Amino acid sequence: MNKLCRRGLSSLLAFVLLLGALLLPAQAVAQPDYEVDERPVIIIHGIGQSEVFLCDENGVPVVDADGGKTQGWPPEIEVAPVLQSVLLPLLGSLFLQRDMGLTDALKKTVNEIFDLFKMDENGMPLKNMQVHRFEGSVAECTQEEKDFIYASMPVQELAELVGEEKLYYFAYDSFGNNAAITQELYEKIQEVKEKHDVDSVNLIPVSLGGTLMNSLLEDYPEVAEDLHSIVYVIAALDGSRIVGDMYTRNLSTDNESLYLKMFPALTPGYMGDLLNIAIRLLPKSLVKGILDALIDSLVGDVISYSTTMWSLVPSGDYEKARALWLMDGKHDKIRAQTDQYWEAQKNSRANILALREAGVQVYAIAEYDVPLYSIAGSYDEVNADGIIHLDSASLGATSGYVGTKLPEGYVQKVDDGHDHISPDGIVDASTGALPEQTFYFKGQKHESTAKSDVVMRLAVRLATSSEYETVYSMEGWPQFNNGRETRVLRTEWIPQAKKIDQSALSEEDAAELQAAIEAAEAVLAKTVVVPGELEAAQGRLEAILIKLGVREAAGEDLTAKVLDPLFAFISDVLYYGFGARGFFDCYSAIWKK
């Protein structure tokens, strides 16, 4: 049976789930130029970076229609049932220009799609969802398990430095119960300490993993004695404004967002603009009603019971979200847990500073200058990496909006004798909790972080250094850097180039091939990213590979050349010429009278 998992629809229904992992194969590890701390390291992953299966009463995974295990994420959207459910109401709504059961049909569909994510009144899974846990170290995992771990988190260099026997991957249900998972994490830390007979371990919390650290430090303050270092990587320490907007019903339904920006941001290319045009077939009021219905179903029926999802609501949005979803008498036990997490979230900065006072090395890696997905109402208010706003990941840095400098005449808020204003004038790192231990990558997208060799190498360096590093102590690692994605170059083009027998080439081609390889490797060897260098090196290497017949030149993309600009033009013309309304809004108003 055909299955649909389109980015646009999936994002519209559950854009909170965009923090999934990206593949990044292993690289050769250079001899480190610093003293390596070989304590055990525990990785605390982000959303969707573990396998969670539906099981029967005996704990055996349930097999789906395709013969595979039934897993929670990503939710699979089957075309036939969806069409069967919404087709008639959609046709009726189009014909009569009013809601003919369409919103109810969509709410039912969302409920069915996210059925496996539903929780009970205590915030525990309604169905028997079991996490595939990695009970031992990576060294004790099967090859299949290792492949999954390294595909989810590209930490092969870390494994080389401390040994797979000291590397642990803490797997948990990303949609489960925050308090229960936090207890499991605390117990895992004690287990690893005892197993290796050490007094402390190192932690790398990633994205959603930062929320678990908030709970851990608040609920188990004694854990400070068990920790040597923590490296927060794009961690949601104060949630995500996207999630806060969803829980507070602050979606981008203003005219420009609804009919011009939202869908192209969610579905790049002509499909986004086509959706801009297609929604005009329905009345504007119904389009907004559909978005409300999706929120009602997704939040009200599903994730309002998930305390891990509540941990992604920023502290400033919590009270409003609490009033909307947790005061109906059905959520009393959930509210008690989320209130407790809210306190942990508000105390996050103080708890982290207390860790430093106790001698724990704490670092943060943040990304900026990528706007939030425009479905969020606050997309044009904050600086972000596309998903996590900068204030959250940086523990309080001050910044202008994306591409916008701090106000003219702005003076660094905290004078510690060092300059913490970014070279582009956008970020003041002095207001963050860790001004000398927080590193920033400009233009790096949250969901592409695993493709960035410089971000991952920095995280490994910080997690394995015996010394308490600062933004000044590591040569080649400035506080403010640029992001980059090097996976294609490292894993495809350079390996292809090195397999070519240069003795069989002309002298000119052999020289150019070798020069292109060396230029590419020289760029990869740099940890300070200079805009344009990577693209130039990739272009040079690709050109010689194409000339030698190893790679094919990209054919003319008619979609990008014709359809994308055509539908973008039509969408713009309709917005600026026809206005922000449905095609038949004026007629439907007469019809309703």
Buried (B, 14 or more C-beta within 10 A) or exposed (E): EEEEEEBBBBBBBBBBBBBBBBEBEBBEBEEBEEEEBBBBBBBBBBBBBBBBBBBEEEEEBEEEEEEEBBBBBEBBBBEEEBEEBBEBBBEBBBEEBBBBBBBBBBBBBBBBBBBBBBBEEBBBBEBBBBBBBBEBBBEEBEEEBBEBBBBBBBBBBBBBBBBBBBBBBBBBBBBBBBBBBBBBBBEBBEBBBEBBEBEBBBBBBBBBBBBBBBBBBBBBEEBBEBBBBBBBBBBBBBBBBBBBBBBBBBBBBBEEBBBBBBBBBBBEBBBBBBBBBEBBBBBBBBBBBBBBBBBBBBBBBBBBBBBBBBBBBBBBBBEBBBEBBBEEEBBEBBBEBBEBBBEBBBBBBEBBBBBBEEEBBBBBBBBBBBBBBBBBBBBBBBBBBBBBBBBBBBBBBBBBBBEEBBEEEEEBBEEEEBEBBBEBBBBBBBBBBBBBBBBBBBBBBBBBBBBBBBBBBBBBBBBBBBEBBBBEEBEBBBBBBBBBBBBEBBBBBBEBBEEBEBEEBEEEBBEBBBEBBEBBBEBBEEBEBEEEBBEEBBEBBBBBBEEBEBBEEEEEEEEEEEBBEEBBEBBEEBBEEEEBBBBBBEEBEEEEE
